[in-house]
Each structure stands twice: as C-alpha cells, then as structure tokens.
Amino acid sequence: MEHGAHFEKFMGLTFNMSNVLMITVSSVIVFLIAVLATRTLSMRPGGMQNFLEWVVDFVKGIINSTMDWHTGGRFLALGLTLIMYIFVANMLGLPFAVVVDHNLWWKSPTADPTITLTLAVMVVALSHYYGVRMKGFKEYGAEFFKPMKFLFPLKIIEEFANTLTLGLRLYGNIFAGEMLLGLLVGLTKMGIFAGVLGIFPLIVWQGFSVFVGAIQAFIFTMLTMVYLAHKVSHDH
Amino acid sequence: MQNLILGAAAGEGLNTGDILYQLVAFLILLVLLRKFAWGPLMGIMKERQSHINSEIDAAEKSRQEAKSYLESQVAELKKAKEEAKSIIDNAKKQGEAQGEAIIKASRDEAERVKEAALAEIASEKEKAVATLRQEVAALSVKIASKVIAKELDESSQEKLINEYLQEVGESR
C-alpha cells in the first residue's frame, strides 16, 4: 500500500501533481454541477434546480442554527461552496484509484493533510478577518480575555487546536476510508476464494464511505459556521 | 515506510505548491460559483418568495372582498324581500278598500233605484186613482142620468148622489 507521488518543483514551490490534478477535477465537477443546475431557472423548480435549492436550504439551516441570518447571510456562498467541494472531493476517491509507476494519481484530494489543513487554516483565518471587520479590533481582542483574563493562553491554544482538529478530522476519515478500500481491493486480488470473501466487505465499506464523506462535508461546513459565529456574534 | 506514516505529503518536505494551488482553486471556485450559480439561484428563490407573499396577500384581499360582497348581497336580498312584502301588503289593502268602495257604490245605487221605483209606483198609483175618480165621476153622471131618467125627486136624487160619492170616497 505504499504509493509515492509525482512531485514537481516550480518557482521554489513543491507541487504534488496528483493533488493538483484532483483539486482541479473536484473544482471543475462542482462548477459544472452548480452551473448546469442553474442554467434554466424557473419559478417552479424541477430536477437539478430542486436539488440545488435543497442544498441551499440545508446550508441556510446550518447557518441559522449557529447565528442570526443578518450576520450569517454573507457566509451562505462560502458554506455552499465548501460543502459541495468537500463532498465531491470525498466521493472522488471511492470508485477507484489510479496508480501509475507506483505513483498514486487518482484519489480524494481530501485524503491529503496538506489540502484539508489548507482549507481549515483558510476558514479560521476568515473567521479572524470577519471578527475584526465586523466587531472592530478592540472588541475582537477583548474576546480573548473572556470570561476570565487567565484563560488567555487557553484561548490561543484553542485557535490552533480548532484549526488542527478541523483539518485532521476530515483528512483522517477520508484517508482511512481509502486506505481500507485499498487493502480490501488488495485482498480480492489474492485468489478466487479471497476475492469472493473480500467483495462483500468491500461493497459495505464503499457504502459506508459514501456516508462518511457526506457526514464529513456536513461537519466541516457546520464547524466553519460555528467558528465564524463565535468570532462575529456579539452575545458571547 | 515514511509515506505510510505521513501520508502522501511525506517524502519531499512540505508541498507548499499544493497549499497555494488549493487556496487559489477554492477562491476561484467561490467567486465563479457566486457569480454564475448562487447569485441567479438566490435571485429566483427570492423572487419566488416575494411572488408567494404577494399571492397570499392577493388571496387574502379577494377573500375579504368576497366576504363584504356577500354581506352586501345578503343585505340587499333582505331589503328586496321586505320591499316585496310591503308592496303585496299595500296591494291587498288597496284591493280591499276598492272592493269596499265598489260594494258601497252598488249598494247606494240599488237604494237609489229602489227609491226611484217606489216613487214611480206612488205616482202611477196617484194617476190611477185620478183616472179612476174621473171614471167614477163619468160613471156617476151616467148613473145620475139613468136615475134621473127614472124620475127621482130632487131630494132623493141628491141623497143618492151623496151616497154614491161617499161610497166611492171610502173605497179609496
């Protein structure tokens, strides 16, 4: 199960070309789904428009459960893009993996901690940005000394812990799912008996991975909104 | 082994390019979707919401209108019924009065006709009496002449005439 990756150096930056490929594929798929579904908009929605409106209402529900709509409305586009991107990214690695010359090419981009932590850092950075912008620097800074002053170090640690758990939770779930899928596929290749025996847990685990991928996309979006609400709302 | 421990990120140190690429890709996706998908979708959802709102308002309004219209119709119907009743009552009263007047007039007429008939009868009777008296006188003359012819004396003749006359007067 040891797969390498093809790396390219460009302008002093290291690119994992597999990640670049899969990020592009995920983005394009999400873009196509969203744009094709909204090409023929009508007052009486049908088919894809209905589905996308359900997603919108779902994300609206997430935002409404964490903050009031007056402050949360601006994060709707962010939440929608996040949940769809992460869901599609989680699904990509499930049907198959492509390995060329011991280099893993086709996989979920979210099965890489670099990618998930990038998203997590982006979300936390956004929460700080909106915290300063919507409450002013003074009130934003004061939040770190509430409810008691000596909790300040804990508050600082909390920010890093939030970032790490947000990113690593997603990575861990998806990576572990793909790892086990790879092992089960390896089992089915060992012989006829092992193949027949291994196909059932493979099917079960694939179904479960779809579920896990959807849940992780939801959790990531939910926690994004929780962190944002924590920074922008005035009541606590 | 290192690959397994740190996943795909291991081997070449921190792959800074991936970080940058993921950030840029996500931000581009966010901007594109906001422009091409979420914007129009929100627009149509808001439009539908306002459409439903206005439809509900319109339905409420027309319901109120129908209610007030129905009330006015009921009042109108009641009024019309009352009017019809009063017209019928009036007609009945008028008919009764007219009937009474006709009866009275005919009764009067009958009375008058009866009076006239009675008066005529009386005058006819008067005439008949007068005629009779003349006839009696003529008859008396005849009788007298017959009696004279029988040569009565003056006194017995007078006595006879008076007797006759008295008799005629009593019979009247």
Boltz contact constraints between the chains, C-beta under 6 A:
constraints:
  - contact:
      token1: [A, 2]
      token2: [B, 3]
      max_distance: 6.0
  - contact:
      token1: [A, 2]
      token2: [B, 4]
      max_distance: 6.0
  - contact:
      token1: [A, 5]
      token2: [B, 8]
      max_distance: 6.0
  - contact:
      token1: [A, 7]
      token2: [B, 12]
      max_distance: 6.0
  - contact:
      token1: [A, 13]
      token2: [B, 16]
      max_distance: 6.0
  - contact:
      token1: [A, 13]
      token2: [B, 17]
      max_distance: 6.0
  - contact:
      token1: [A, 14]
      token2: [B, 12]
      max_distance: 6.0
  - contact:
      token1: [A, 14]
      token2: [B, 15]
      max_distance: 6.0
  - contact:
      token1: [A, 14]
      token2: [B, 16]
      max_distance: 6.0
  - contact:
      token1: [A, 14]
      token2: [B, 17]
      max_distance: 6.0
  - contact:
      token1: [A, 15]
      token2: [B, 17]
      max_distance: 6.0
  - contact:
      token1: [A, 16]
      token2: [B, 15]
      max_distance: 6.0
  - contact:
      token1: [A, 16]
      token2: [B, 18]
      max_distance: 6.0
  - contact:
      token1: [A, 19]
      token2: [B, 18]
      max_distance: 6.0
  - contact:
      token1: [A, 20]
      token2: [B, 21]
      max_distance: 6.0
  - contact:
      token1: [A, 23]
      token2: [B, 22]
      max_distance: 6.0
  - contact:
      token1: [A, 23]
      token2: [B, 25]
      max_distance: 6.0
  - contact:
      token1: [A, 27]
      token2: [B, 25]
      max_distance: 6.0
  - contact:
      token1: [A, 27]
      token2: [B, 29]
      max_distance: 6.0
  - contact:
      token1: [A, 34]
      token2: [B, 33]
      max_distance: 6.0
  - contact:
      token1: [A, 34]
      token2: [B, 37]
      max_distance: 6.0
  - contact:
      token1: [A, 35]
      token2: [B, 36]
      max_distance: 6.0
  - contact:
      token1: [A, 35]
      token2: [B, 37]
      max_distance: 6.0
  - contact:
      token1: [A, 38]
      token2: [B, 37]
      max_distance: 6.0
  - contact:
      token1: [A, 38]
      token2: [B, 40]
      max_distance: 6.0
  - contact:
      token1: [A, 38]
      token2: [B, 41]
      max_distance: 6.0
  - contact:
      token1: [A, 41]
      token2: [B, 40]
      max_distance: 6.0
  - contact:
      token1: [A, 41]
      token2: [B, 44]
      max_distance: 6.0
  - contact:
      token1: [A, 43]
      token2: [B, 48]
      max_distance: 6.0
  - contact:
      token1: [A, 77]
      token2: [B, 34]
      max_distance: 6.0
  - contact:
      token1: [A, 77]
      token2: [B, 38]
      max_distance: 6.0
  - contact:
      token1: [A, 80]
      token2: [B, 38]
      max_distance: 6.0
  - contact:
      token1: [A, 81]
      token2: [B, 29]
      max_distance: 6.0
  - contact:
      token1: [A, 81]
      token2: [B, 30]
      max_distance: 6.0
  - contact:
      token1: [A, 81]
      token2: [B, 33]
      max_distance: 6.0
  - contact:
      token1: [A, 112]
      token2: [B, 8]
      max_distance: 6.0
  - contact:
      token1: [A, 113]
      token2: [B, 7]
      max_distance: 6.0
  - contact:
      token1: [A, 113]
      token2: [B, 9]
      max_distance: 6.0
  - contact:
      token1: [A, 114]
      token2: [B, 9]
      max_distance: 6.0
  - contact:
      token1: [A, 114]
      token2: [B, 15]
      max_distance: 6.0
  - contact:
      token1: [A, 114]
      token2: [B, 18]
      max_distance: 6.0
  - contact:
      token1: [A, 115]
      token2: [B, 22]
      max_distance: 6.0
  - contact:
      token1: [A, 118]
      token2: [B, 19]
      max_distance: 6.0
  - contact:
      token1: [A, 118]
      token2: [B, 22]
      max_distance: 6.0
  - contact:
      token1: [A, 118]
      token2: [B, 23]
      max_distance: 6.0
  - contact:
      token1: [A, 175]
      token2: [B, 7]
      max_distance: 6.0
